[in-house]
Amino acid sequence: MPQRALVPLLAAVLLAGGGCSFKERVCGSGEHPVKAVGNATGRTCVRDGTGPPAGYVDYPAGKVPKYVDDEWDRYWRDKVVDEHGAIVS
């Protein structure tokens, strides 16, 4: 097998067997998530240093989802909040 063919094969083996896990971020770099008011699943991302747009609230400090399916992402999936960020259901 030519050496050039070994490089992609070696990379695939290392990734598959190396215990690497890739976590998908909820928002991109320089952004943070905000929760939609009045429904369980709505959220969007806003630039860091920017408040939430109308119809959204900030997540409480320390309870912000960072990665898809992390503890706080799962927690907020079935929670509905009011315009003050209080859980209503």
Jmol script that loads the backbone (N, CA, C; Angstrom):
load data "model"
ATOM      1  N   MET A   1       0.852  -1.173   0.000  1.00  0.00           N
ATOM      2  CA  MET A   1       0.000   0.000   0.000  1.00  0.00           C
ATOM      3  C   MET A   1       0.904   1.244   0.000  1.00  0.00           C
ATOM      4  N   PRO A   2       0.682   2.190  -0.892  1.00  0.00           N
ATOM      5  CA  PRO A   2       1.494   3.402  -0.927  1.00  0.00           C
ATOM      6  C   PRO A   2       1.334   4.209   0.360  1.00  0.00           C
ATOM      7  N   GLN A   3       2.402   4.934   0.728  1.00  0.00           N
ATOM      8  CA  GLN A   3       2.363   5.719   1.971  1.00  0.00           C
ATOM      9  C   GLN A   3       1.247   6.754   1.963  1.00  0.00           C
ATOM     10  N   ARG A   4       0.972   7.350   0.815  1.00  0.00           N
ATOM     11  CA  ARG A   4      -0.093   8.363   0.744  1.00  0.00           C
ATOM     12  C   ARG A   4      -1.441   7.778   1.139  1.00  0.00           C
ATOM     13  N   ALA A   5      -1.678   6.543   0.857  1.00  0.00           N
ATOM     14  CA  ALA A   5      -2.942   5.897   1.193  1.00  0.00           C
ATOM     15  C   ALA A   5      -3.030   5.595   2.685  1.00  0.00           C
ATOM     16  N   LEU A   6      -1.911   5.489   3.346  1.00  0.00           N
ATOM     17  CA  LEU A   6      -1.915   5.176   4.776  1.00  0.00           C
ATOM     18  C   LEU A   6      -2.334   6.362   5.647  1.00  0.00           C
ATOM     19  N   VAL A   7      -2.074   7.568   5.206  1.00  0.00           N
ATOM     20  CA  VAL A   7      -2.370   8.753   6.022  1.00  0.00           C
ATOM     21  C   VAL A   7      -3.869   8.865   6.331  1.00  0.00           C
ATOM     22  N   PRO A   8      -4.765   8.832   5.321  1.00  0.00           N
ATOM     23  CA  PRO A   8      -6.200   8.910   5.671  1.00  0.00           C
ATOM     24  C   PRO A   8      -6.671   7.723   6.504  1.00  0.00           C
ATOM     25  N   LEU A   9      -6.124   6.547   6.229  1.00  0.00           N
ATOM     26  CA  LEU A   9      -6.497   5.359   6.992  1.00  0.00           C
ATOM     27  C   LEU A   9      -6.084   5.505   8.452  1.00  0.00           C
ATOM     28  N   LEU A  10      -4.869   5.946   8.691  1.00  0.00           N
ATOM     29  CA  LEU A  10      -4.377   6.150  10.050  1.00  0.00           C
ATOM     30  C   LEU A  10      -5.211   7.202  10.784  1.00  0.00           C
ATOM     31  N   ALA A  11      -5.548   8.282  10.110  1.00  0.00           N
ATOM     32  CA  ALA A  11      -6.363   9.336  10.726  1.00  0.00           C
ATOM     33  C   ALA A  11      -7.732   8.788  11.122  1.00  0.00           C
ATOM     34  N   ALA A  12      -8.343   8.004  10.254  1.00  0.00           N
ATOM     35  CA  ALA A  12      -9.658   7.429  10.557  1.00  0.00           C
ATOM     36  C   ALA A  12      -9.589   6.489  11.753  1.00  0.00           C
ATOM     37  N   VAL A  13      -8.558   5.681  11.821  1.00  0.00           N
ATOM     38  CA  VAL A  13      -8.401   4.744  12.934  1.00  0.00           C
ATOM     39  C   VAL A  13      -8.211   5.504  14.240  1.00  0.00           C
ATOM     40  N   LEU A  14      -7.375   6.529  14.224  1.00  0.00           N
ATOM     41  CA  LEU A  14      -7.129   7.299  15.445  1.00  0.00           C
ATOM     42  C   LEU A  14      -8.397   8.000  15.933  1.00  0.00           C
ATOM     43  N   LEU A  15      -9.167   8.561  15.022  1.00  0.00           N
ATOM     44  CA  LEU A  15     -10.401   9.237  15.429  1.00  0.00           C
ATOM     45  C   LEU A  15     -11.436   8.249  15.950  1.00  0.00           C
ATOM     46  N   ALA A  16     -11.559   7.113  15.284  1.00  0.00           N
ATOM     47  CA  ALA A  16     -12.569   6.134  15.686  1.00  0.00           C
ATOM     48  C   ALA A  16     -12.219   5.465  17.003  1.00  0.00           C
ATOM     49  N   GLY A  17     -10.967   5.190  17.222  1.00  0.00           N
ATOM     50  CA  GLY A  17     -10.581   4.439  18.408  1.00  0.00           C
ATOM     51  C   GLY A  17      -9.957   5.277  19.497  1.00  0.00           C
ATOM     52  N   GLY A  18      -9.803   6.544  19.269  1.00  0.00           N
ATOM     53  CA  GLY A  18      -9.099   7.385  20.217  1.00  0.00           C
ATOM     54  C   GLY A  18      -9.947   7.958  21.325  1.00  0.00           C
ATOM     55  N   GLY A  19     -11.209   7.619  21.358  1.00  0.00           N
ATOM     56  CA  GLY A  19     -12.065   8.140  22.413  1.00  0.00           C
ATOM     57  C   GLY A  19     -12.412   9.609  22.239  1.00  0.00           C
ATOM     58  N   CYS A  20     -12.215  10.130  21.056  1.00  0.00           N
ATOM     59  CA  CYS A  20     -12.543  11.537  20.804  1.00  0.00           C
ATOM     60  C   CYS A  20     -14.053  11.703  20.763  1.00  0.00           C
ATOM     61  N   SER A  21     -14.514  12.748  21.361  1.00  0.00           N
ATOM     62  CA  SER A  21     -15.927  13.059  21.234  1.00  0.00           C
ATOM     63  C   SER A  21     -16.034  14.526  20.855  1.00  0.00           C
ATOM     64  N   PHE A  22     -16.817  14.774  19.848  1.00  0.00           N
ATOM     65  CA  PHE A  22     -17.002  16.134  19.387  1.00  0.00           C
ATOM     66  C   PHE A  22     -18.323  16.638  19.920  1.00  0.00           C
ATOM     67  N   LYS A  23     -18.290  17.745  20.635  1.00  0.00           N
ATOM     68  CA  LYS A  23     -19.501  18.328  21.180  1.00  0.00           C
ATOM     69  C   LYS A  23     -19.916  19.496  20.308  1.00  0.00           C
ATOM     70  N   GLU A  24     -21.181  19.515  19.945  1.00  0.00           N
ATOM     71  CA  GLU A  24     -21.715  20.612  19.153  1.00  0.00           C
ATOM     72  C   GLU A  24     -22.150  21.731  20.086  1.00  0.00           C
ATOM     73  N   ARG A  25     -21.604  22.919  19.880  1.00  0.00           N
ATOM     74  CA  ARG A  25     -21.957  24.067  20.707  1.00  0.00           C
ATOM     75  C   ARG A  25     -23.362  24.538  20.342  1.00  0.00           C
ATOM     76  N   VAL A  26     -24.092  25.018  21.346  1.00  0.00           N
ATOM     77  CA  VAL A  26     -25.429  25.563  21.123  1.00  0.00           C
ATOM     78  C   VAL A  26     -25.340  26.819  20.254  1.00  0.00           C
ATOM     79  N   CYS A  27     -24.358  27.665  20.523  1.00  0.00           N
ATOM     80  CA  CYS A  27     -24.154  28.890  19.763  1.00  0.00           C
ATOM     81  C   CYS A  27     -22.710  28.960  19.286  1.00  0.00           C
ATOM     82  N   GLY A  28     -22.485  29.812  18.322  1.00  0.00           N
ATOM     83  CA  GLY A  28     -21.145  29.991  17.794  1.00  0.00           C
ATOM     84  C   GLY A  28     -20.287  30.852  18.708  1.00  0.00           C
ATOM     85  N   SER A  29     -19.044  30.991  18.337  1.00  0.00           N
ATOM     86  CA  SER A  29     -18.104  31.808  19.082  1.00  0.00           C
ATOM     87  C   SER A  29     -18.586  33.255  19.113  1.00  0.00           C
ATOM     88  N   GLY A  30     -18.525  33.873  20.285  1.00  0.00           N
ATOM     89  CA  GLY A  30     -18.958  35.259  20.418  1.00  0.00           C
ATOM     90  C   GLY A  30     -20.451  35.423  20.571  1.00  0.00           C
ATOM     91  N   GLU A  31     -21.152  34.304  20.798  1.00  0.00           N
ATOM     92  CA  GLU A  31     -22.613  34.332  20.968  1.00  0.00           C
ATOM     93  C   GLU A  31     -23.005  33.563  22.225  1.00  0.00           C
ATOM     94  N   HIS A  32     -24.217  33.831  22.687  1.00  0.00           N
ATOM     95  CA  HIS A  32     -24.783  33.058  23.794  1.00  0.00           C
ATOM     96  C   HIS A  32     -26.266  32.823  23.512  1.00  0.00           C
ATOM     97  N   PRO A  33     -26.833  31.729  24.070  1.00  0.00           N
ATOM     98  CA  PRO A  33     -28.235  31.418  23.811  1.00  0.00           C
ATOM     99  C   PRO A  33     -29.178  32.215  24.706  1.00  0.00           C
ATOM    100  N   VAL A  34     -30.366  32.460  24.177  1.00  0.00           N
ATOM    101  CA  VAL A  34     -31.465  33.056  24.948  1.00  0.00           C
ATOM    102  C   VAL A  34     -32.707  32.210  24.716  1.00  0.00           C
ATOM    103  N   LYS A  35     -33.554  32.142  25.744  1.00  0.00           N
ATOM    104  CA  LYS A  35     -34.740  31.265  25.737  1.00  0.00           C
ATOM    105  C   LYS A  35     -35.971  32.021  25.269  1.00  0.00           C
ATOM    106  N   ALA A  36     -36.761  31.385  24.431  1.00  0.00           N
ATOM    107  CA  ALA A  36     -38.009  31.984  23.965  1.00  0.00           C
ATOM    108  C   ALA A  36     -39.046  31.979  25.077  1.00  0.00           C
ATOM    109  N   VAL A  37     -39.816  33.032  25.156  1.00  0.00           N
ATOM    110  CA  VAL A  37     -40.913  33.144  26.120  1.00  0.00           C
ATOM    111  C   VAL A  37     -42.130  32.422  25.554  1.00  0.00           C
ATOM    112  N   GLY A  38     -42.812  31.646  26.398  1.00  0.00           N
ATOM    113  CA  GLY A  38     -44.090  31.058  26.020  1.00  0.00           C
ATOM    114  C   GLY A  38     -44.055  29.721  25.323  1.00  0.00           C
ATOM    115  N   ASN A  39     -42.878  29.144  25.102  1.00  0.00           N
ATOM    116  CA  ASN A  39     -42.852  27.796  24.543  1.00  0.00           C
ATOM    117  C   ASN A  39     -41.632  27.049  25.064  1.00  0.00           C
ATOM    118  N   ALA A  40     -41.678  25.745  24.965  1.00  0.00           N
ATOM    119  CA  ALA A  40     -40.641  24.934  25.585  1.00  0.00           C
ATOM    120  C   ALA A  40     -39.369  24.819  24.748  1.00  0.00           C
ATOM    121  N   THR A  41     -39.485  24.886  23.449  1.00  0.00           N
ATOM    122  CA  THR A  41     -38.332  24.548  22.627  1.00  0.00           C
ATOM    123  C   THR A  41     -37.626  25.726  21.973  1.00  0.00           C
ATOM    124  N   GLY A  42     -38.207  26.898  22.004  1.00  0.00           N
ATOM    125  CA  GLY A  42     -37.623  28.016  21.282  1.00  0.00           C
ATOM    126  C   GLY A  42     -36.401  28.616  21.954  1.00  0.00           C
ATOM    127  N   ARG A  43     -35.406  28.897  21.138  1.00  0.00           N
ATOM    128  CA  ARG A  43     -34.235  29.632  21.591  1.00  0.00           C
ATOM    129  C   ARG A  43     -33.545  30.179  20.352  1.00  0.00           C
ATOM    130  N   THR A  44     -32.686  31.148  20.593  1.00  0.00           N
ATOM    131  CA  THR A  44     -31.864  31.695  19.522  1.00  0.00           C
ATOM    132  C   THR A  44     -30.528  32.105  20.124  1.00  0.00           C
ATOM    133  N   CYS A  45     -29.633  32.521  19.281  1.00  0.00           N
ATOM    134  CA  CYS A  45     -28.323  32.969  19.743  1.00  0.00           C
ATOM    135  C   CYS A  45     -28.176  34.458  19.449  1.00  0.00           C
ATOM    136  N   VAL A  46     -27.581  35.172  20.398  1.00  0.00           N
ATOM    137  CA  VAL A  46     -27.327  36.598  20.228  1.00  0.00           C
ATOM    138  C   VAL A  46     -25.857  36.868  20.512  1.00  0.00           C
ATOM    139  N   ARG A  47     -25.367  37.964  19.997  1.00  0.00           N
ATOM    140  CA  ARG A  47     -23.967  38.331  20.230  1.00  0.00           C
ATOM    141  C   ARG A  47     -23.712  38.550  21.711  1.00  0.00           C
ATOM    142  N   ASP A  48     -22.548  38.131  22.169  1.00  0.00           N
ATOM    143  CA  ASP A  48     -22.157  38.396  23.552  1.00  0.00           C
ATOM    144  C   ASP A  48     -22.200  39.902  23.793  1.00  0.00           C
ATOM    145  N   GLY A  49     -22.659  40.296  24.963  1.00  0.00           N
ATOM    146  CA  GLY A  49     -22.776  41.707  25.299  1.00  0.00           C
ATOM    147  C   GLY A  49     -24.077  42.327  24.825  1.00  0.00           C
ATOM    148  N   THR A  50     -24.920  41.525  24.185  1.00  0.00           N
ATOM    149  CA  THR A  50     -26.206  41.995  23.672  1.00  0.00           C
ATOM    150  C   THR A  50     -27.315  41.324  24.466  1.00  0.00           C
ATOM    151  N   GLY A  51     -28.347  42.081  24.775  1.00  0.00           N
ATOM    152  CA  GLY A  51     -29.497  41.513  25.476  1.00  0.00           C
ATOM    153  C   GLY A  51     -30.374  40.723  24.528  1.00  0.00           C
ATOM    154  N   PRO A  52     -31.312  39.986  25.088  1.00  0.00           N
ATOM    155  CA  PRO A  52     -32.209  39.187  24.256  1.00  0.00           C
ATOM    156  C   PRO A  52     -33.179  40.075  23.469  1.00  0.00           C
ATOM    157  N   PRO A  53     -33.562  39.648  22.274  1.00  0.00           N
ATOM    158  CA  PRO A  53     -34.565  40.391  21.511  1.00  0.00           C
ATOM    159  C   PRO A  53     -35.942  40.220  22.139  1.00  0.00           C
ATOM    160  N   ALA A  54     -36.908  40.972  21.673  1.00  0.00           N
ATOM    161  CA  ALA A  54     -38.285  40.863  22.167  1.00  0.00           C
ATOM    162  C   ALA A  54     -38.756  39.418  22.039  1.00  0.00           C
ATOM    163  N   GLY A  55     -39.400  38.916  23.086  1.00  0.00           N
ATOM    164  CA  GLY A  55     -39.910  37.550  23.078  1.00  0.00           C
ATOM    165  C   GLY A  55     -38.932  36.519  23.593  1.00  0.00           C
ATOM    166  N   TYR A  56     -37.772  36.975  24.077  1.00  0.00           N
ATOM    167  CA  TYR A  56     -36.752  36.073  24.606  1.00  0.00           C
ATOM    168  C   TYR A  56     -36.236  36.610  25.929  1.00  0.00           C
ATOM    169  N   VAL A  57     -35.682  35.712  26.749  1.00  0.00           N
ATOM    170  CA  VAL A  57     -35.063  36.097  28.023  1.00  0.00           C
ATOM    171  C   VAL A  57     -33.725  35.380  28.140  1.00  0.00           C
ATOM    172  N   ASP A  58     -32.846  35.955  28.959  1.00  0.00           N
ATOM    173  CA  ASP A  58     -31.581  35.288  29.251  1.00  0.00           C
ATOM    174  C   ASP A  58     -31.829  34.079  30.136  1.00  0.00           C
ATOM    175  N   TYR A  59     -31.009  33.067  29.962  1.00  0.00           N
ATOM    176  CA  TYR A  59     -31.031  31.936  30.885  1.00  0.00           C
ATOM    177  C   TYR A  59     -30.449  32.413  32.212  1.00  0.00           C
ATOM    178  N   PRO A  60     -30.875  31.825  33.325  1.00  0.00           N
ATOM    179  CA  PRO A  60     -30.290  32.197  34.620  1.00  0.00           C
ATOM    180  C   PRO A  60     -28.797  31.870  34.656  1.00  0.00           C
ATOM    181  N   ALA A  61     -28.034  32.688  35.352  1.00  0.00           N
ATOM    182  CA  ALA A  61     -26.598  32.451  35.487  1.00  0.00           C
ATOM    183  C   ALA A  61     -26.339  31.046  36.035  1.00  0.00           C
ATOM    184  N   GLY A  62     -25.403  30.372  35.446  1.00  0.00           N
ATOM    185  CA  GLY A  62     -25.056  29.023  35.880  1.00  0.00           C
ATOM    186  C   GLY A  62     -25.950  27.936  35.316  1.00  0.00           C
ATOM    187  N   LYS A  63     -26.986  28.310  34.571  1.00  0.00           N
ATOM    188  CA  LYS A  63     -27.917  27.332  33.996  1.00  0.00           C
ATOM    189  C   LYS A  63     -28.054  27.508  32.482  1.00  0.00           C
ATOM    190  N   VAL A  64     -26.985  27.983  31.875  1.00  0.00           N
ATOM    191  CA  VAL A  64     -26.982  28.264  30.445  1.00  0.00           C
ATOM    192  C   VAL A  64     -26.497  27.032  29.684  1.00  0.00           C
ATOM    193  N   PRO A  65     -27.274  26.553  28.708  1.00  0.00           N
ATOM    194  CA  PRO A  65     -26.788  25.434  27.906  1.00  0.00           C
ATOM    195  C   PRO A  65     -25.616  25.882  27.034  1.00  0.00           C
ATOM    196  N   LYS A  66     -24.560  25.083  27.008  1.00  0.00           N
ATOM    197  CA  LYS A  66     -23.381  25.411  26.189  1.00  0.00           C
ATOM    198  C   LYS A  66     -23.237  24.457  25.018  1.00  0.00           C
ATOM    199  N   TYR A  67     -23.555  23.187  25.263  1.00  0.00           N
ATOM    200  CA  TYR A  67     -23.437  22.164  24.235  1.00  0.00           C
ATOM    201  C   TYR A  67     -24.774  21.473  24.031  1.00  0.00           C
ATOM    202  N   VAL A  68     -25.043  21.060  22.796  1.00  0.00           N
ATOM    203  CA  VAL A  68     -26.255  20.314  22.489  1.00  0.00           C
ATOM    204  C   VAL A  68     -26.262  19.053  23.348  1.00  0.00           C
ATOM    205  N   ASP A  69     -27.355  18.835  24.027  1.00  0.00           N
ATOM    206  CA  ASP A  69     -27.591  17.661  24.871  1.00  0.00           C
ATOM    207  C   ASP A  69     -26.790  17.666  26.171  1.00  0.00           C
ATOM    208  N   ASP A  70     -26.250  18.819  26.589  1.00  0.00           N
ATOM    209  CA  ASP A  70     -25.608  18.869  27.908  1.00  0.00           C
ATOM    210  C   ASP A  70     -26.693  18.961  28.988  1.00  0.00           C
ATOM    211  N   GLU A  71     -26.277  19.001  30.246  1.00  0.00           N
ATOM    212  CA  GLU A  71     -27.217  19.009  31.368  1.00  0.00           C
ATOM    213  C   GLU A  71     -28.274  20.105  31.236  1.00  0.00           C
ATOM    214  N   TRP A  72     -27.849  21.331  30.930  1.00  0.00           N
ATOM    215  CA  TRP A  72     -28.800  22.440  30.873  1.00  0.00           C
ATOM    216  C   TRP A  72     -29.604  22.448  29.589  1.00  0.00           C
ATOM    217  N   ASP A  73     -29.084  21.965  28.507  1.00  0.00           N
ATOM    218  CA  ASP A  73     -29.862  21.835  27.276  1.00  0.00           C
ATOM    219  C   ASP A  73     -31.027  20.881  27.506  1.00  0.00           C
ATOM    220  N   ARG A  74     -30.743  19.750  28.146  1.00  0.00           N
ATOM    221  CA  ARG A  74     -31.815  18.787  28.458  1.00  0.00           C
ATOM    222  C   ARG A  74     -32.805  19.373  29.465  1.00  0.00           C
ATOM    223  N   TYR A  75     -32.309  20.068  30.478  1.00  0.00           N
ATOM    224  CA  TYR A  75     -33.171  20.640  31.518  1.00  0.00           C
ATOM    225  C   TYR A  75     -34.208  21.598  30.923  1.00  0.00           C
ATOM    226  N   TRP A  76     -33.784  22.485  30.041  1.00  0.00           N
ATOM    227  CA  TRP A  76     -34.675  23.528  29.516  1.00  0.00           C
ATOM    228  C   TRP A  76     -35.606  23.051  28.420  1.00  0.00           C
ATOM    229  N   ARG A  77     -35.444  21.838  27.929  1.00  0.00           N
ATOM    230  CA  ARG A  77     -36.249  21.348  26.800  1.00  0.00           C
ATOM    231  C   ARG A  77     -37.745  21.358  27.050  1.00  0.00           C
ATOM    232  N   ASP A  78     -38.168  21.105  28.269  1.00  0.00           N
ATOM    233  CA  ASP A  78     -39.609  21.043  28.531  1.00  0.00           C
ATOM    234  C   ASP A  78     -40.096  22.169  29.440  1.00  0.00           C
ATOM    235  N   LYS A  79     -39.274  23.191  29.623  1.00  0.00           N
ATOM    236  CA  LYS A  79     -39.647  24.313  30.492  1.00  0.00           C
ATOM    237  C   LYS A  79     -40.161  25.475  29.649  1.00  0.00           C
ATOM    238  N   VAL A  80     -41.238  26.082  30.122  1.00  0.00           N
ATOM    239  CA  VAL A  80     -41.791  27.287  29.503  1.00  0.00           C
ATOM    240  C   VAL A  80     -41.570  28.420  30.486  1.00  0.00           C
ATOM    241  N   VAL A  81     -41.090  29.555  29.985  1.00  0.00           N
ATOM    242  CA  VAL A  81     -40.827  30.704  30.853  1.00  0.00           C
ATOM    243  C   VAL A  81     -41.693  31.888  30.451  1.00  0.00           C
ATOM    244  N   ASP A  82     -41.917  32.779  31.428  1.00  0.00           N
ATOM    245  CA  ASP A  82     -42.637  34.018  31.141  1.00  0.00           C
ATOM    246  C   ASP A  82     -41.647  35.115  30.768  1.00  0.00           C
ATOM    247  N   GLU A  83     -42.136  36.321  30.584  1.00  0.00           N
ATOM    248  CA  GLU A  83     -41.284  37.431  30.149  1.00  0.00           C
ATOM    249  C   GLU A  83     -40.246  37.854  31.178  1.00  0.00           C
ATOM    250  N   HIS A  84     -40.359  37.321  32.403  1.00  0.00           N
ATOM    251  CA  HIS A  84     -39.379  37.602  33.447  1.00  0.00           C
ATOM    252  C   HIS A  84     -38.391  36.462  33.634  1.00  0.00           C
ATOM    253  N   GLY A  85     -38.572  35.395  32.873  1.00  0.00           N
ATOM    254  CA  GLY A  85     -37.699  34.232  32.973  1.00  0.00           C
ATOM    255  C   GLY A  85     -38.137  33.212  34.009  1.00  0.00           C
ATOM    256  N   ALA A  86     -39.300  33.445  34.621  1.00  0.00           N
ATOM    257  CA  ALA A  86     -39.818  32.500  35.612  1.00  0.00           C
ATOM    258  C   ALA A  86     -40.461  31.312  34.898  1.00  0.00           C
ATOM    259  N   ILE A  87     -40.205  30.126  35.401  1.00  0.00           N
ATOM    260  CA  ILE A  87     -40.788  28.918  34.814  1.00  0.00           C
ATOM    261  C   ILE A  87     -42.282  28.884  35.109  1.00  0.00           C
ATOM    262  N   VAL A  88     -43.078  28.700  34.070  1.00  0.00           N
ATOM    263  CA  VAL A  88     -44.529  28.643  34.242  1.00  0.00           C
ATOM    264  C   VAL A  88     -45.094  27.245  34.036  1.00  0.00           C
ATOM    265  N   SER A  89     -44.330  26.349  33.449  1.00  0.00           N
ATOM    266  CA  SER A  89     -44.773  24.943  33.333  1.00  0.00           C
ATOM    267  C   SER A  89     -43.613  24.044  33.073  1.00  0.00           C
TER     268      SER A  89
END
end "model"
wireframe off; spacefill off
backbone 0.3
color backbone group
